Amino acid sequence: MSLYRNSAWFLKGLTEFTKGAFLSASKNFVEKDLETSVVGRSFLITGANSGIGKATAMAIAKKGGTIHMVCRNKDKAEEARAEIVKDSGNKEIFVHILDLSETKKVWEFAESFKKKYKALNVLINNAGCMMTKREVNGEGLEKSFASNSLAMYILIKSLIPLLEKSPDSRVITVSSGGMLVQKLRTGNLQSQRGRYDGTMVYAQNKRQQVVMTEQFAKAHPNIHFSVMHPGWVDTPTIANAMPDFHSSMKERLRTPEQGADTVVWLAVSEAAGKNPSGHFFQERLREIQDEKKELK
């Protein structure tokens, strides 16, 4: 990424992605949008044991939704589940253990889920992976690409039959403003050429998610697809993969609940469903196409 593009993205982030930017934008939120019950509706959320995923699960559980938490670490998942059940009073919270970097296991999980459950109203692709060095999984696939892009694709593709027979079905993917510094590049999906830069690989994966969302929306008009940017959020992923950024920006980072706000809005509100499918959202607002293009 060029110095100019890096600077332009950072300045954009300071004005749009921080806690202060969220608090300013939230003054225009229509709070009644979230005054709804989702009792009887089911939500599958990846990465639901911490950060944005956990905050999303908690918010929806408090509205009565049935939550399927897809997590990698069993102990952390069970701990998060216990907290959600206690705080929400909702016992319809189920834990599924899955390593999203192993694509065969992702497909097997989705196929098993379809057989066990009769409905799925909302799929939330939240889990993210940002590597500091190039690593491959047991299948020889670069882990960031496998976790962020392939897992999303496989889950959506496999669960479409279940989503299509469920009323008001939605698919929400948590992307990142980092995708603005990347155009889609299909010639180096495994990040084998050149120096490995984990943040740029992550940004490329997030661009891939946006493009896939657009294509899924065209192919499946009966499902509402959306992709969103949560802003700069204080999450374990950022703390571990970008320690310097996390340390210097900590006071300006959003809380997980603030980062989850648009996810929850897209998942439960009637207003969100009235927007065209396949679009990119930030602060409950649909971004116009030109705003999704990479920064020059």
Residue pairs with C-beta under 8 A, 6 or more apart in sequence:
1 9
1 181
1 200
5 181
5 294
5 295
5 296
6 181
8 295
8 296
9 177
9 178
9 180
9 181
9 295
12 177
12 180
12 295
13 177
13 232
14 252
15 21
16 177
16 231
16 282
17 177
17 229
17 231
17 232
17 254
18 231
18 232
18 249
18 252
18 253
18 254
19 231
19 252
19 253
19 254
19 255
19 258
20 252
21 231
21 283
22 231
22 254
22 258
22 261
22 283
25 283
25 284
25 285
26 261
26 283
29 261
29 284
30 271
33 265
33 269
33 270
33 271
33 272
33 284
34 63
34 264
34 265
34 268
34 269
36 63
36 268
36 269
36 270
37 63
37 64
38 60
38 63
38 64
38 65
38 268
39 63
39 64
39 65
40 64
40 66
41 65
41 66
41 121
41 122
41 168
42 65
42 66
42 67
42 68
42 117
42 119
42 120
42 121
42 122
42 166
43 57
43 60
43 65
43 66
43 67
43 68
43 121
43 122
43 123
43 124
43 267
44 68
44 70
44 113
44 120
44 122
44 123
44 124
44 159
45 53
45 56
45 57
45 60
45 67
45 68
45 69
45 70
45 124
45 126
46 53
46 70
46 71
46 100
46 124
46 125
46 126
46 127
46 151
46 155
47 53
47 70
47 71
47 126
47 127
47 128
48 54
48 56
48 57
48 67
48 69
48 70
48 71
48 77
48 80
48 126
49 69
49 71
49 73
49 76
49 77
49 79
49 80
49 81
50 76
50 80
50 235
50 236
50 256
51 233
51 235
51 236
51 237
51 256
51 259
52 126
52 174
52 230
52 233
52 235
52 256
52 259
52 260
52 263
53 69
53 124
53 126
53 127
53 260
54 80
54 84
54 256
55 255
55 256
55 257
55 259
55 260
56 124
56 126
56 260
56 263
56 264
56 267
57 67
57 69
57 80
57 84
57 93
58 83
58 84
58 87
58 88
59 257
59 260
59 264
60 67
60 264
60 267
60 268
61 67
61 84
61 85
61 88
61 90
61 92
61 93
62 87
62 88
62 90
63 268
64 90
65 90
65 92
65 268
66 92
66 93
66 94
67 84
67 90
67 92
67 93
67 94
68 94
68 96
68 113
68 120
69 77
69 80
69 81
69 93
69 94
69 95
69 96
70 96
70 98
70 100
70 109
70 127
71 77
71 80
71 95
71 96
71 97
71 98
72 97
72 98
72 99
72 100
72 127
73 97
74 95
74 97
77 95
77 97
78 95
81 93
81 95
84 90
84 93
85 91
85 93
96 109
96 113
98 105
98 106
98 109
99 105
100 106
100 127
100 129
100 146
100 147
100 151
101 129
101 137
101 141
101 143
101 146
101 147
101 151
102 137
102 138
102 139
102 146
103 137
103 139
103 141
103 146
103 150
103 151
103 154
104 139
106 150
106 151
106 154
106 155
107 154
107 158
110 154
110 155
110 158
110 159
111 158
113 120
113 159
113 162
114 158
114 159
114 161
114 162
117 162
119 162
119 165
119 166
120 159
120 162
120 163
120 166
120 169
121 163
121 166
121 167
121 168
121 169
121 170
122 169
122 170
122 171
122 172
122 267
123 155
123 156
123 159
123 163
123 170
123 171
123 172
124 171
124 172
124 173
124 174
124 263
124 267
125 151
125 152
125 155
125 156
125 171
125 172
125 173
125 174
125 209
126 174
126 263
127 147
127 151
128 147
128 148
128 174
128 176
128 202
128 237
129 143
129 144
129 147
129 148
129 202
129 237
130 144
130 198
130 199
130 202
130 237
130 241
130 242
131 143
131 144
131 196
131 198
131 201
131 202
131 241
132 198
132 241
133 196
133 198
134 142
134 191
134 196
135 142
135 143
136 142
136 143
137 143
137 146
139 146
141 150
141 190
142 189
142 190
142 191
142 192
142 201
144 191
144 198
144 201
144 202
144 205
145 189
145 190
145 191
145 201
145 205
148 202
148 205
148 206
148 208
148 209
149 189
149 205
149 208
149 209
149 212
152 173
152 209
152 212
153 212
156 171
156 212
156 216
160 220
160 223
163 169
163 171
163 223
164 220
164 222
164 223
168 224
168 273
169 222
169 223
169 224
170 223
170 224
170 225
170 226
170 266
170 267
170 272
170 273
171 213
171 216
171 223
171 224
171 225
171 226
172 225
172 226
172 227
172 228
172 263
172 266
172 267
173 209
173 213
173 225
173 226
173 227
173 228
174 227
174 228
174 230
174 263
175 206
175 209
175 210
175 227
175 228
175 229
175 280
176 202
176 203
176 206
176 229
176 230
177 229
177 231
177 232
177 282
178 199
178 202
178 203
178 206
179 203
179 204
179 206
179 207
179 209
179 210
179 229
179 292
179 294
180 292
180 293
180 294
180 295
181 200
181 203
181 294
181 295
182 200
182 203
182 204
182 206
182 207
182 294
183 207
183 294
184 204
184 207
184 208
184 211
185 204
188 194
191 201
198 241
199 241
199 242
202 241
207 294
209 227
210 227
210 280
210 292
213 225
213 226
213 227
213 278
213 280
214 278
216 223
216 225
216 278
217 223
217 225
217 277
217 278
218 278
221 277
223 277
224 272
224 273
224 277
225 277
225 278
226 266
226 272
226 275
226 277
226 278
226 279
226 280
226 281
227 279
227 280
227 281
228 262
228 263
228 266
228 280
228 281
228 282
229 280
229 281
229 282
230 254
230 259
230 260
230 262
230 263
231 254
231 258
231 259
231 282
231 283
232 238
232 249
232 252
232 253
232 254
233 253
233 254
233 255
233 256
233 258
233 259
234 246
234 250
234 253
234 254
234 255
234 256
235 256
235 259
238 245
238 246
238 253
239 246
246 253
261 284
262 281
262 282
262 283
262 284
265 271
265 272
265 284
266 272
266 281
272 284
275 281
275 286
276 286
279 286
279 287
280 286
280 287
280 291
280 292
281 287
